[in-house]
Amino acid sequence: MIRKIVIIAFIIMASVPFSFSTLSAMDATDLKYITEIYPPFNFEENGKLKGIAVDFLKEIWIEMGTDEQKIEVLPWARAYKMAQMKKNTVLFSTTRSPARESLFKWAGPIKSNPIGFVARKDSNIKVGSIVDLSKYRLGTVRDDFCESVLQEKGFDIKTLDRVSKLSTNLKKLKNKRIDLVVNSVEGTFLALKKEGYNPDNYVTVGILSDVPLSYAFHKDVPQGLVDKFQKIIDSLEIHRKKILDKYNLKEQTQKTLQ
């Protein structure tokens, strides 16, 4: 009996180092990369996925000595849920907010991302504070960071015009079915141009928040691998700025509505 116990204990102890070594051997090729269409950070052009976050990720892979990996494009709500439920998943570009901090492991930043309110210029909407927004119809992307910030500011999510993708809200804005699109300011104006609208006919009337976008890893991804991503990101600051220049963007701090 004692001999059997000793043998079982030996087997259990021998298996522990193996499991640790398996985890530590995990690398960038073992991850599933998912994103949404969110210009200028991730978008498709002529059938190819590109953007600030995509280009930066490719630079990270090069530094890791890793071949380019497949990136799956999904609607935001589905991608956001998958990143929390499915192991070894990386979601980008994800706003790193206090409310989300404990939901993922993080590496970044990719870029600051001013979230604002975009209106038709001919609407003559003036917004001086958050309170002023209550009289307008706000269009949001379902489960996007903007919605959580609006809720923190006291907005009832039931009063928002929620859709699955930004292009739907741009069409509603053009047809005066909503008053304001709540989204990344840079992304909204690029999307307006991409969808065939004249950006000069639209204006930003206020900033909701200005927080960084990052790569969000499922919580079970080994911390050592996340740290490796972060170390490489830190070493690629010059490359990151060159990518921003490529898309004619700069880092800048925005004053938010109170």
Secondary structure by P-SEA (a helix, b strand, c coil): caaaaaaaaaaaaaaaaaaaaaaaacccccbbbbbccccccccccccccccaaaaaaaaaaaaacccbbbbbbccaaaaaaaaacccbbbbcccccccccccccccccccbbbbbbbbcccccccccccccccccbbbbbccccaaaaaaaaaccccccccccccaaaaaaaaaacccccccccaaaaaaaaaaacccccccccccccbbbbbbbbccccccaaaaaaaaaaaaaaaaaaaaaaaaacbbbbbbbbcc
